[in-house]
């Protein structure tokens, strides 16, 4: 496996630790400062909106790949420094604005489109490419499990240590980028679209489909789930950490299984079949209103919910021509971020009037996406 893909997997793992730890702990941090569930959901909502604006803004940079990644990692480090020094809700909001941080718990940072382009450039062998994207995503969820374990150990009152560790990790990400030789994408004139009409049409279709998936995902991102369990079952930060240890370990293992499964049944079927199963389990999370059963269905959901991610990354970075991949990946990330924005706000309202509706709504929207994606791409055999 290419050395560059291993290092880029490590950079993704540092970001994932930061995003997961902030997403799980933010509801408890804000609650400790008197924020209500609706107030907290609005902060999450704002963070996703700001991160989307940040993502669109970053695309205006016409720098080389490595320069852009170093700039983006430096901005993240600056945001973590603000949070470390301020250690207040106002500092959290300032960090969100400066760093384009999303409290959704997933890495939708601008780094990702460039890293995915680089990984897809390291090999045209489909099996090796699938393996590299599997490692890339495994590193992300494995790091999320470590972040969750860290929160479980620290518990309430550990926010200063959380902010310190995140600052250190943001600095490590910069160091990891420095020795890398990264391929540069074909540069386009500012505002110029992808030249091939067929590719543009395909990108628009995929953007629409991924947007629908993100609309449902925004209702049940990591911060919203953490908030939901805190509000419905009154769990502590340590208990939330324990739940998300299992969530992220299960997810990381399922990502490894995804690589094997996609080699057996193809990328599209791996994406759709596993995702439908996960969304049925998602629907069942709040049904019985017993903490243990909600956790079990959440874990069952996670056993297949992210198996589509490495398959999707490989699908997109194979189907889209090389010279259009950075542009397409940036468009997908921006669309996914944008359509996550309403989710936390809607979830906050639902928690006030009908808490199970958070999971019911998310599951139904995401199942609709699965069916639409299969209808459109079921003949794609890779």
HELIX and SHEET records of a PDB file:
HELIX    1   1 UNK A    3  UNK A   32  1                                  30    
HELIX    2   2 UNK A   37  UNK A   58  1                                  22    
HELIX    3   3 UNK A   65  UNK A   86  1                                  22    
HELIX    4   4 UNK A   89  UNK A   99  1                                  11    
HELIX    5   5 UNK A  111  UNK A  122  1                                  12    
HELIX    6   6 UNK A  126  UNK A  154  1                                  29    
HELIX    7   7 UNK A  159  UNK A  178  1                                  20    
HELIX    8   8 UNK A  197  UNK A  219  1                                  23    
HELIX    9   9 UNK A  222  UNK A  233  1                                  12    
HELIX   10  10 UNK A  237  UNK A  265  1                                  29    
HELIX   11  11 UNK A  267  UNK A  284  1                                  18    
HELIX   12  12 UNK A  291  UNK A  305  1                                  15    
HELIX   13  13 UNK A  307  UNK A  319  1                                  13    
HELIX   14  14 UNK A  322  UNK A  324  5                                   3    
HELIX   15  15 UNK A  325  UNK A  353  1                                  29    
HELIX   16  16 UNK A  357  UNK A  377  1                                  21    
END                                                                             
